[in-house]
Amino acid sequence: MARSPIRKFHTGRALESVSALVGILHELTEEEVHHCLRIEAGAQRRKAVIQMLVRRAVRFNRQRFLKQLMEKYDVPHILEDPEQC
């Protein structure tokens, strides 16, 4: 996976407050989520923020894994919602 640059505005905004994170979480890339996680966990800061970031990171991995399996086993895109898995 090619690494995309970390957008400082987005990560800075995400780390401002829980409400700011809620507003921008869907815009963060996987790399930005991991970047924010390293900062929050390293500083042993807000557990709610860490939990939200971890859930987002899990969603990225779930989507990637589902895509890999569908390609490997030549499964048509019948799953509308990966959350159903």
Secondary structure, DSSP 8 states (H G I E B T S, - for coil): -------HHHHHHHTT-HHHHHHHGGG--HHHHHHHHHHHHHTT--HHHHHHHHHHHHHHHHHHHHHHHHHHTT--S--S-GGG-
